[in-house]
Amino acid sequence: MYTTTWCPDCRRAKRFLTQHDFSFVEIDIEQDPAAARYVLGVNGGRRIIPTLVFEDGSVLVEPSNAELARKLGID
């Protein structure tokens, strides 16, 4: 999950994943220039976070909790 410390949507997504016992790796795009470039590349030049990359290679950008639930198979 590509995030920053100041992002409220990032905190919400992290809270959702943690509450549902999903592990994730958090990468702060303000601390990692390569991560920032990746986020720009995957989002058409826009710096949109959180950007979540899943093991199957799929990407969710700024997903709602409902979108995360669907992706993760949570009712």
PDB file with one MODEL, atoms N, CA, C and O in Angstrom:
MODEL        1
ATOM      1  N   MET A   1       0.848  -1.164   0.000  1.00  0.00           N
ATOM      2  CA  MET A   1       0.000   0.000   0.000  1.00  0.00           C
ATOM      3  C   MET A   1       0.893   1.225   0.000  1.00  0.00           C
ATOM      4  O   MET A   1       1.735   1.397   0.881  1.00  0.00           O
ATOM      5  N   TYR A   2       0.699   2.071  -0.998  1.00  0.00           N
ATOM      6  CA  TYR A   2       1.448   3.321  -1.095  1.00  0.00           C
ATOM      7  C   TYR A   2       0.644   4.400  -0.374  1.00  0.00           C
ATOM      8  O   TYR A   2      -0.532   4.613  -0.670  1.00  0.00           O
ATOM      9  N   THR A   3       1.289   5.076   0.573  1.00  0.00           N
ATOM     10  CA  THR A   3       0.608   6.022   1.451  1.00  0.00           C
ATOM     11  C   THR A   3       1.501   7.220   1.744  1.00  0.00           C
ATOM     12  O   THR A   3       2.613   7.342   1.229  1.00  0.00           O
ATOM     13  N   THR A   4       0.973   8.094   2.588  1.00  0.00           N
ATOM     14  CA  THR A   4       1.755   9.120   3.278  1.00  0.00           C
ATOM     15  C   THR A   4       1.222   9.214   4.695  1.00  0.00           C
ATOM     16  O   THR A   4       0.139   8.703   4.982  1.00  0.00           O
ATOM     17  N   THR A   5       1.949   9.847   5.569  1.00  0.00           N
ATOM     18  CA  THR A   5       1.526   9.936   6.969  1.00  0.00           C
ATOM     19  C   THR A   5       0.348  10.869   7.172  1.00  0.00           C
ATOM     20  O   THR A   5      -0.406  10.703   8.132  1.00  0.00           O
ATOM     21  N   TRP A   6       0.169  11.852   6.290  1.00  0.00           N
ATOM     22  CA  TRP A   6      -0.880  12.858   6.485  1.00  0.00           C
ATOM     23  C   TRP A   6      -2.212  12.500   5.826  1.00  0.00           C
ATOM     24  O   TRP A   6      -3.178  13.248   5.982  1.00  0.00           O
ATOM     25  N   CYS A   7      -2.297  11.416   5.115  1.00  0.00           N
ATOM     26  CA  CYS A   7      -3.458  11.067   4.288  1.00  0.00           C
ATOM     27  C   CYS A   7      -4.570  10.381   5.094  1.00  0.00           C
ATOM     28  O   CYS A   7      -4.367   9.270   5.584  1.00  0.00           O
ATOM     29  N   PRO A   8      -5.737  11.017   5.242  1.00  0.00           N
ATOM     30  CA  PRO A   8      -6.826  10.393   5.993  1.00  0.00           C
ATOM     31  C   PRO A   8      -7.389   9.143   5.311  1.00  0.00           C
ATOM     32  O   PRO A   8      -7.786   8.202   5.999  1.00  0.00           O
ATOM     33  N   ASP A   9      -7.433   9.112   3.976  1.00  0.00           N
ATOM     34  CA  ASP A   9      -7.911   7.910   3.291  1.00  0.00           C
ATOM     35  C   ASP A   9      -6.952   6.742   3.482  1.00  0.00           C
ATOM     36  O   ASP A   9      -7.375   5.587   3.529  1.00  0.00           O
ATOM     37  N   CYS A  10      -5.670   7.044   3.590  1.00  0.00           N
ATOM     38  CA  CYS A  10      -4.674   6.004   3.859  1.00  0.00           C
ATOM     39  C   CYS A  10      -4.907   5.404   5.247  1.00  0.00           C
ATOM     40  O   CYS A  10      -4.870   4.186   5.417  1.00  0.00           O
ATOM     41  N   ARG A  11      -5.144   6.255   6.222  1.00  0.00           N
ATOM     42  CA  ARG A  11      -5.407   5.768   7.582  1.00  0.00           C
ATOM     43  C   ARG A  11      -6.666   4.909   7.617  1.00  0.00           C
ATOM     44  O   ARG A  11      -6.699   3.877   8.287  1.00  0.00           O
ATOM     45  N   ARG A  12      -7.705   5.335   6.893  1.00  0.00           N
ATOM     46  CA  ARG A  12      -8.942   4.567   6.851  1.00  0.00           C
ATOM     47  C   ARG A  12      -8.712   3.194   6.231  1.00  0.00           C
ATOM     48  O   ARG A  12      -9.180   2.190   6.768  1.00  0.00           O
ATOM     49  N   ALA A  13      -8.004   3.136   5.118  1.00  0.00           N
ATOM     50  CA  ALA A  13      -7.730   1.863   4.453  1.00  0.00           C
ATOM     51  C   ALA A  13      -6.881   0.949   5.334  1.00  0.00           C
ATOM     52  O   ALA A  13      -7.140  -0.251   5.419  1.00  0.00           O
ATOM     53  N   LYS A  14      -5.871   1.517   5.987  1.00  0.00           N
ATOM     54  CA  LYS A  14      -5.034   0.716   6.897  1.00  0.00           C
ATOM     55  C   LYS A  14      -5.868   0.169   8.048  1.00  0.00           C
ATOM     56  O   LYS A  14      -5.721  -0.993   8.427  1.00  0.00           O
ATOM     57  N   ARG A  15      -6.740   1.002   8.605  1.00  0.00           N
ATOM     58  CA  ARG A  15      -7.606   0.569   9.704  1.00  0.00           C
ATOM     59  C   ARG A  15      -8.518  -0.577   9.243  1.00  0.00           C
ATOM     60  O   ARG A  15      -8.679  -1.566   9.958  1.00  0.00           O
ATOM     61  N   PHE A  16      -9.110  -0.443   8.058  1.00  0.00           N
ATOM     62  CA  PHE A  16      -9.989  -1.471   7.515  1.00  0.00           C
ATOM     63  C   PHE A  16      -9.235  -2.791   7.352  1.00  0.00           C
ATOM     64  O   PHE A  16      -9.713  -3.838   7.787  1.00  0.00           O
ATOM     65  N   LEU A  17      -8.070  -2.740   6.732  1.00  0.00           N
ATOM     66  CA  LEU A  17      -7.294  -3.961   6.524  1.00  0.00           C
ATOM     67  C   LEU A  17      -6.881  -4.597   7.844  1.00  0.00           C
ATOM     68  O   LEU A  17      -6.939  -5.818   7.994  1.00  0.00           O
ATOM     69  N   THR A  18      -6.472  -3.785   8.786  1.00  0.00           N
ATOM     70  CA  THR A  18      -6.051  -4.294  10.093  1.00  0.00           C
ATOM     71  C   THR A  18      -7.226  -4.922  10.832  1.00  0.00           C
ATOM     72  O   THR A  18      -7.088  -5.997  11.417  1.00  0.00           O
ATOM     73  N   GLN A  19      -8.379  -4.262  10.809  1.00  0.00           N
ATOM     74  CA  GLN A  19      -9.568  -4.782  11.498  1.00  0.00           C
ATOM     75  C   GLN A  19     -10.016  -6.122  10.920  1.00  0.00           C
ATOM     76  O   GLN A  19     -10.625  -6.928  11.624  1.00  0.00           O
ATOM     77  N   HIS A  20      -9.722  -6.363   9.656  1.00  0.00           N
ATOM     78  CA  HIS A  20     -10.112  -7.616   9.015  1.00  0.00           C
ATOM     79  C   HIS A  20      -8.942  -8.590   8.881  1.00  0.00           C
ATOM     80  O   HIS A  20      -9.000  -9.543   8.104  1.00  0.00           O
ATOM     81  N   ASP A  21      -7.882  -8.338   9.645  1.00  0.00           N
ATOM     82  CA  ASP A  21      -6.726  -9.238   9.741  1.00  0.00           C
ATOM     83  C   ASP A  21      -6.007  -9.497   8.415  1.00  0.00           C
ATOM     84  O   ASP A  21      -5.516 -10.600   8.174  1.00  0.00           O
ATOM     85  N   PHE A  22      -5.949  -8.479   7.563  1.00  0.00           N
ATOM     86  CA  PHE A  22      -5.171  -8.587   6.331  1.00  0.00           C
ATOM     87  C   PHE A  22      -3.835  -7.901   6.551  1.00  0.00           C
ATOM     88  O   PHE A  22      -3.774  -6.759   7.007  1.00  0.00           O
ATOM     89  N   SER A  23      -2.777  -8.605   6.225  1.00  0.00           N
ATOM     90  CA  SER A  23      -1.455  -8.001   6.362  1.00  0.00           C
ATOM     91  C   SER A  23      -1.146  -7.196   5.093  1.00  0.00           C
ATOM     92  O   SER A  23      -1.667  -7.481   4.014  1.00  0.00           O
ATOM     93  N   PHE A  24      -0.303  -6.205   5.250  1.00  0.00           N
ATOM     94  CA  PHE A  24       0.075  -5.357   4.122  1.00  0.00           C
ATOM     95  C   PHE A  24       1.413  -4.719   4.417  1.00  0.00           C
ATOM     96  O   PHE A  24       1.845  -4.630   5.566  1.00  0.00           O
ATOM     97  N   VAL A  25       2.050  -4.285   3.366  1.00  0.00           N
ATOM     98  CA  VAL A  25       3.296  -3.540   3.472  1.00  0.00           C
ATOM     99  C   VAL A  25       2.966  -2.103   3.123  1.00  0.00           C
ATOM    100  O   VAL A  25       2.366  -1.830   2.083  1.00  0.00           O
ATOM    101  N   GLU A  26       3.356  -1.190   3.989  1.00  0.00           N
ATOM    102  CA  GLU A  26       3.098   0.233   3.767  1.00  0.00           C
ATOM    103  C   GLU A  26       4.367   0.903   3.263  1.00  0.00           C
ATOM    104  O   GLU A  26       5.443   0.736   3.838  1.00  0.00           O
ATOM    105  N   ILE A  27       4.229   1.665   2.180  1.00  0.00           N
ATOM    106  CA  ILE A  27       5.358   2.381   1.606  1.00  0.00           C
ATOM    107  C   ILE A  27       4.984   3.859   1.539  1.00  0.00           C
ATOM    108  O   ILE A  27       4.037   4.239   0.850  1.00  0.00           O
ATOM    109  N   ASP A  28       5.725   4.676   2.251  1.00  0.00           N
ATOM    110  CA  ASP A  28       5.470   6.114   2.301  1.00  0.00           C
ATOM    111  C   ASP A  28       6.110   6.770   1.080  1.00  0.00           C
ATOM    112  O   ASP A  28       7.332   6.779   0.938  1.00  0.00           O
ATOM    113  N   ILE A  29       5.275   7.315   0.207  1.00  0.00           N
ATOM    114  CA  ILE A  29       5.805   7.884  -1.037  1.00  0.00           C
ATOM    115  C   ILE A  29       6.602   9.162  -0.814  1.00  0.00           C
ATOM    116  O   ILE A  29       7.330   9.602  -1.703  1.00  0.00           O
ATOM    117  N   GLU A  30       6.471   9.754   0.353  1.00  0.00           N
ATOM    118  CA  GLU A  30       7.281  10.941   0.641  1.00  0.00           C
ATOM    119  C   GLU A  30       8.674  10.570   1.125  1.00  0.00           C
ATOM    120  O   GLU A  30       9.570  11.414   1.140  1.00  0.00           O
ATOM    121  N   GLN A  31       8.862   9.333   1.515  1.00  0.00           N
ATOM    122  CA  GLN A  31      10.159   8.856   1.978  1.00  0.00           C
ATOM    123  C   GLN A  31      10.883   8.016   0.928  1.00  0.00           C
ATOM    124  O   GLN A  31      12.075   7.741   1.064  1.00  0.00           O
ATOM    125  N   ASP A  32      10.162   7.609  -0.120  1.00  0.00           N
ATOM    126  CA  ASP A  32      10.722   6.703  -1.121  1.00  0.00           C
ATOM    127  C   ASP A  32      10.450   7.272  -2.526  1.00  0.00           C
ATOM    128  O   ASP A  32       9.343   7.125  -3.046  1.00  0.00           O
ATOM    129  N   PRO A  33      11.441   7.912  -3.134  1.00  0.00           N
ATOM    130  CA  PRO A  33      11.246   8.520  -4.455  1.00  0.00           C
ATOM    131  C   PRO A  33      10.807   7.517  -5.528  1.00  0.00           C
ATOM    132  O   PRO A  33      10.015   7.860  -6.407  1.00  0.00           O
ATOM    133  N   ALA A  34      11.312   6.291  -5.463  1.00  0.00           N
ATOM    134  CA  ALA A  34      10.905   5.280  -6.442  1.00  0.00           C
ATOM    135  C   ALA A  34       9.425   4.943  -6.274  1.00  0.00           C
ATOM    136  O   ALA A  34       8.720   4.723  -7.259  1.00  0.00           O
ATOM    137  N   ALA A  35       8.962   4.903  -5.049  1.00  0.00           N
ATOM    138  CA  ALA A  35       7.547   4.641  -4.785  1.00  0.00           C
ATOM    139  C   ALA A  35       6.687   5.784  -5.312  1.00  0.00           C
ATOM    140  O   ALA A  35       5.618   5.551  -5.877  1.00  0.00           O
ATOM    141  N   ALA A  36       7.148   7.006  -5.130  1.00  0.00           N
ATOM    142  CA  ALA A  36       6.411   8.166  -5.636  1.00  0.00           C
ATOM    143  C   ALA A  36       6.315   8.104  -7.160  1.00  0.00           C
ATOM    144  O   ALA A  36       5.266   8.412  -7.726  1.00  0.00           O
ATOM    145  N   ARG A  37       7.389   7.711  -7.823  1.00  0.00           N
ATOM    146  CA  ARG A  37       7.363   7.579  -9.284  1.00  0.00           C
ATOM    147  C   ARG A  37       6.400   6.473  -9.709  1.00  0.00           C
ATOM    148  O   ARG A  37       5.685   6.610 -10.702  1.00  0.00           O
ATOM    149  N   TYR A  38       6.387   5.383  -8.956  1.00  0.00           N
ATOM    150  CA  TYR A  38       5.470   4.287  -9.269  1.00  0.00           C
ATOM    151  C   TYR A  38       4.020   4.758  -9.192  1.00  0.00           C
ATOM    152  O   TYR A  38       3.225   4.489 -10.092  1.00  0.00           O
ATOM    153  N   VAL A  39       3.681   5.459  -8.115  1.00  0.00           N
ATOM    154  CA  VAL A  39       2.313   5.958  -7.942  1.00  0.00           C
ATOM    155  C   VAL A  39       1.940   6.897  -9.093  1.00  0.00           C
ATOM    156  O   VAL A  39       0.832   6.811  -9.623  1.00  0.00           O
ATOM    157  N   LEU A  40       2.831   7.772  -9.475  1.00  0.00           N
ATOM    158  CA  LEU A  40       2.575   8.657 -10.615  1.00  0.00           C
ATOM    159  C   LEU A  40       2.357   7.852 -11.893  1.00  0.00           C
ATOM    160  O   LEU A  40       1.469   8.160 -12.687  1.00  0.00           O
ATOM    161  N   GLY A  41       3.166   6.832 -12.080  1.00  0.00           N
ATOM    162  CA  GLY A  41       3.059   6.012 -13.288  1.00  0.00           C
ATOM    163  C   GLY A  41       1.769   5.218 -13.360  1.00  0.00           C
ATOM    164  O   GLY A  41       1.130   5.160 -14.411  1.00  0.00           O
ATOM    165  N   VAL A  42       1.387   4.615 -12.267  1.00  0.00           N
ATOM    166  CA  VAL A  42       0.183   3.774 -12.261  1.00  0.00           C
ATOM    167  C   VAL A  42      -1.099   4.610 -12.281  1.00  0.00           C
ATOM    168  O   VAL A  42      -2.162   4.110 -12.647  1.00  0.00           O
ATOM    169  N   ASN A  43      -0.997   5.863 -11.895  1.00  0.00           N
ATOM    170  CA  ASN A  43      -2.166   6.741 -11.821  1.00  0.00           C
ATOM    171  C   ASN A  43      -2.168   7.823 -12.896  1.00  0.00           C
ATOM    172  O   ASN A  43      -2.756   8.887 -12.703  1.00  0.00           O
ATOM    173  N   GLY A  44      -1.521   7.560 -14.015  1.00  0.00           N
ATOM    174  CA  GLY A  44      -1.560   8.492 -15.130  1.00  0.00           C
ATOM    175  C   GLY A  44      -0.988   9.860 -14.823  1.00  0.00           C
ATOM    176  O   GLY A  44      -1.499  10.875 -15.298  1.00  0.00           O
ATOM    177  N   GLY A  45       0.075   9.890 -14.026  1.00  0.00           N
ATOM    178  CA  GLY A  45       0.725  11.152 -13.702  1.00  0.00           C
ATOM    179  C   GLY A  45       0.145  11.863 -12.497  1.00  0.00           C
ATOM    180  O   GLY A  45       0.588  12.954 -12.139  1.00  0.00           O
ATOM    181  N   ARG A  46      -0.850  11.245 -11.870  1.00  0.00           N
ATOM    182  CA  ARG A  46      -1.472  11.859 -10.680  1.00  0.00           C
ATOM    183  C   ARG A  46      -0.971  11.163  -9.418  1.00  0.00           C
ATOM    184  O   ARG A  46      -0.726   9.957  -9.408  1.00  0.00           O
ATOM    185  N   ARG A  47      -0.830  11.927  -8.391  1.00  0.00           N
ATOM    186  CA  ARG A  47      -0.321  11.433  -7.107  1.00  0.00           C
ATOM    187  C   ARG A  47      -1.521  11.103  -6.210  1.00  0.00           C
ATOM    188  O   ARG A  47      -1.863  11.863  -5.304  1.00  0.00           O
ATOM    189  N   ILE A  48      -2.151   9.957  -6.483  1.00  0.00           N
ATOM    190  CA  ILE A  48      -3.352   9.561  -5.758  1.00  0.00           C
ATOM    191  C   ILE A  48      -2.992   8.443  -4.782  1.00  0.00           C
ATOM    192  O   ILE A  48      -2.404   7.427  -5.155  1.00  0.00           O
ATOM    193  N   ILE A  49      -3.358   8.658  -3.541  1.00  0.00           N
ATOM    194  CA  ILE A  49      -3.107   7.669  -2.500  1.00  0.00           C
ATOM    195  C   ILE A  49      -4.355   7.517  -1.644  1.00  0.00           C
ATOM    196  O   ILE A  49      -5.143   8.460  -1.562  1.00  0.00           O
ATOM    197  N   PRO A  50      -4.564   6.402  -1.019  1.00  0.00           N
ATOM    198  CA  PRO A  50      -3.716   5.221  -1.106  1.00  0.00           C
ATOM    199  C   PRO A  50      -3.847   4.528  -2.462  1.00  0.00           C
ATOM    200  O   PRO A  50      -4.913   4.508  -3.078  1.00  0.00           O
ATOM    201  N   THR A  51      -2.756   3.976  -2.888  1.00  0.00           N
ATOM    202  CA  THR A  51      -2.723   3.098  -4.049  1.00  0.00           C
ATOM    203  C   THR A  51      -2.322   1.732  -3.525  1.00  0.00           C
ATOM    204  O   THR A  51      -1.236   1.555  -2.972  1.00  0.00           O
ATOM    205  N   LEU A  52      -3.211   0.775  -3.706  1.00  0.00           N
ATOM    206  CA  LEU A  52      -2.980  -0.580  -3.196  1.00  0.00           C
ATOM    207  C   LEU A  52      -2.706  -1.525  -4.345  1.00  0.00           C
ATOM    208  O   LEU A  52      -3.455  -1.568  -5.321  1.00  0.00           O
ATOM    209  N   VAL A  53      -1.622  -2.285  -4.224  1.00  0.00           N
ATOM    210  CA  VAL A  53      -1.246  -3.269  -5.229  1.00  0.00           C
ATOM    211  C   VAL A  53      -1.376  -4.639  -4.574  1.00  0.00           C
ATOM    212  O   VAL A  53      -0.818  -4.884  -3.505  1.00  0.00           O
ATOM    213  N   PHE A  54      -2.114  -5.521  -5.224  1.00  0.00           N
ATOM    214  CA  PHE A  54      -2.380  -6.843  -4.663  1.00  0.00           C
ATOM    215  C   PHE A  54      -1.480  -7.895  -5.288  1.00  0.00           C
ATOM    216  O   PHE A  54      -0.877  -7.670  -6.336  1.00  0.00           O
ATOM    217  N   GLU A  55      -1.397  -9.050  -4.630  1.00  0.00           N
ATOM    218  CA  GLU A  55      -0.507 -10.120  -5.084  1.00  0.00           C
ATOM    219  C   GLU A  55      -0.818 -10.565  -6.503  1.00  0.00           C
ATOM    220  O   GLU A  55       0.073 -11.031  -7.214  1.00  0.00           O
ATOM    221  N   ASP A  56      -2.078 -10.428  -6.929  1.00  0.00           N
ATOM    222  CA  ASP A  56      -2.449 -10.837  -8.292  1.00  0.00           C
ATOM    223  C   ASP A  56      -2.100  -9.763  -9.333  1.00  0.00           C
ATOM    224  O   ASP A  56      -2.379  -9.931 -10.520  1.00  0.00           O
ATOM    225  N   GLY A  57      -1.488  -8.656  -8.879  1.00  0.00           N
ATOM    226  CA  GLY A  57      -1.083  -7.585  -9.779  1.00  0.00           C
ATOM    227  C   GLY A  57      -2.130  -6.505  -9.976  1.00  0.00           C
ATOM    228  O   GLY A  57      -1.855  -5.488 -10.612  1.00  0.00           O
ATOM    229  N   SER A  58      -3.328  -6.710  -9.442  1.00  0.00           N
ATOM    230  CA  SER A  58      -4.373  -5.701  -9.582  1.00  0.00           C
ATOM    231  C   SER A  58      -4.092  -4.518  -8.664  1.00  0.00           C
ATOM    232  O   SER A  58      -3.369  -4.637  -7.675  1.00  0.00           O
ATOM    233  N   VAL A  59      -4.674  -3.379  -9.008  1.00  0.00           N
ATOM    234  CA  VAL A  59      -4.438  -2.136  -8.276  1.00  0.00           C
ATOM    235  C   VAL A  59      -5.781  -1.489  -7.960  1.00  0.00           C
ATOM    236  O   VAL A  59      -6.664  -1.424  -8.815  1.00  0.00           O
ATOM    237  N   LEU A  60      -5.930  -1.013  -6.730  1.00  0.00           N
ATOM    238  CA  LEU A  60      -7.065  -0.182  -6.343  1.00  0.00           C
ATOM    239  C   LEU A  60      -6.507   1.167  -5.925  1.00  0.00           C
ATOM    240  O   LEU A  60      -5.541   1.249  -5.166  1.00  0.00           O
ATOM    241  N   VAL A  61      -7.129   2.218  -6.431  1.00  0.00           N
ATOM    242  CA  VAL A  61      -6.675   3.570  -6.138  1.00  0.00           C
ATOM    243  C   VAL A  61      -7.755   4.282  -5.331  1.00  0.00           C
ATOM    244  O   VAL A  61      -8.898   4.421  -5.765  1.00  0.00           O
ATOM    245  N   GLU A  62      -7.359   4.724  -4.155  1.00  0.00           N
ATOM    246  CA  GLU A  62      -8.259   5.437  -3.254  1.00  0.00           C
ATOM    247  C   GLU A  62      -9.596   4.691  -3.092  1.00  0.00           C
ATOM    248  O   GLU A  62     -10.667   5.275  -3.252  1.00  0.00           O
ATOM    249  N   PRO A  63      -9.509   3.378  -2.769  1.00  0.00           N
ATOM    250  CA  PRO A  63     -10.742   2.595  -2.699  1.00  0.00           C
ATOM    251  C   PRO A  63     -11.555   2.919  -1.448  1.00  0.00           C
ATOM    252  O   PRO A  63     -11.011   3.290  -0.407  1.00  0.00           O
ATOM    253  N   SER A  64     -12.866   2.769  -1.580  1.00  0.00           N
ATOM    254  CA  SER A  64     -13.746   2.857  -0.409  1.00  0.00           C
ATOM    255  C   SER A  64     -13.626   1.553   0.365  1.00  0.00           C
ATOM    256  O   SER A  64     -13.055   0.581  -0.129  1.00  0.00           O
ATOM    257  N   ASN A  65     -14.162   1.533   1.572  1.00  0.00           N
ATOM    258  CA  ASN A  65     -14.178   0.289   2.338  1.00  0.00           C
ATOM    259  C   ASN A  65     -14.978  -0.779   1.603  1.00  0.00           C
ATOM    260  O   ASN A  65     -14.609  -1.953   1.633  1.00  0.00           O
ATOM    261  N   ALA A  66     -16.068  -0.392   0.945  1.00  0.00           N
ATOM    262  CA  ALA A  66     -16.882  -1.353   0.190  1.00  0.00           C
ATOM    263  C   ALA A  66     -16.078  -1.956  -0.959  1.00  0.00           C
ATOM    264  O   ALA A  66     -16.171  -3.157  -1.211  1.00  0.00           O
ATOM    265  N   GLU A  67     -15.293  -1.141  -1.656  1.00  0.00           N
ATOM    266  CA  GLU A  67     -14.453  -1.661  -2.737  1.00  0.00           C
ATOM    267  C   GLU A  67     -13.396  -2.617  -2.196  1.00  0.00           C
ATOM    268  O   GLU A  67     -13.132  -3.661  -2.793  1.00  0.00           O
ATOM    269  N   LEU A  68     -12.795  -2.261  -1.069  1.00  0.00           N
ATOM    270  CA  LEU A  68     -11.816  -3.161  -0.447  1.00  0.00           C
ATOM    271  C   LEU A  68     -12.474  -4.473  -0.050  1.00  0.00           C
ATOM    272  O   LEU A  68     -11.911  -5.544  -0.276  1.00  0.00           O
ATOM    273  N   ALA A  69     -13.650  -4.398   0.535  1.00  0.00           N
ATOM    274  CA  ALA A  69     -14.364  -5.608   0.957  1.00  0.00           C
ATOM    275  C   ALA A  69     -14.639  -6.519  -0.245  1.00  0.00           C
ATOM    276  O   ALA A  69     -14.429  -7.730  -0.169  1.00  0.00           O
ATOM    277  N   ARG A  70     -15.103  -5.940  -1.339  1.00  0.00           N
ATOM    278  CA  ARG A  70     -15.360  -6.744  -2.550  1.00  0.00           C
ATOM    279  C   ARG A  70     -14.088  -7.411  -3.046  1.00  0.00           C
ATOM    280  O   ARG A  70     -14.081  -8.603  -3.353  1.00  0.00           O
ATOM    281  N   LYS A  71     -13.010  -6.634  -3.124  1.00  0.00           N
ATOM    282  CA  LYS A  71     -11.746  -7.176  -3.615  1.00  0.00           C
ATOM    283  C   LYS A  71     -11.245  -8.313  -2.734  1.00  0.00           C
ATOM    284  O   LYS A  71     -10.698  -9.297  -3.231  1.00  0.00           O
ATOM    285  N   LEU A  72     -11.433  -8.177  -1.433  1.00  0.00           N
ATOM    286  CA  LEU A  72     -10.905  -9.151  -0.480  1.00  0.00           C
ATOM    287  C   LEU A  72     -11.891 -10.266  -0.149  1.00  0.00           C
ATOM    288  O   LEU A  72     -11.572 -11.163   0.631  1.00  0.00           O
ATOM    289  N   GLY A  73     -13.083 -10.215  -0.734  1.00  0.00           N
ATOM    290  CA  GLY A  73     -14.070 -11.267  -0.490  1.00  0.00           C
ATOM    291  C   GLY A  73     -14.709 -11.221   0.876  1.00  0.00           C
ATOM    292  O   GLY A  73     -15.081 -12.256   1.429  1.00  0.00           O
ATOM    293  N   ILE A  74     -14.839 -10.023   1.426  1.00  0.00           N
ATOM    294  CA  ILE A  74     -15.455  -9.847   2.738  1.00  0.00           C
ATOM    295  C   ILE A  74     -16.928  -9.474   2.523  1.00  0.00           C
ATOM    296  O   ILE A  74     -17.244  -8.603   1.712  1.00  0.00           O
ATOM    297  N   ASP A  75     -17.817 -10.141   3.258  1.00  0.00           N
ATOM    298  CA  ASP A  75     -19.253  -9.829   3.167  1.00  0.00           C
ATOM    299  C   ASP A  75     -19.568  -8.544   3.878  1.00  0.00           C
ATOM    300  O   ASP A  75     -20.724  -8.122   3.908  1.00  0.00           O
TER     301      ASP A  75
ENDMDL
END
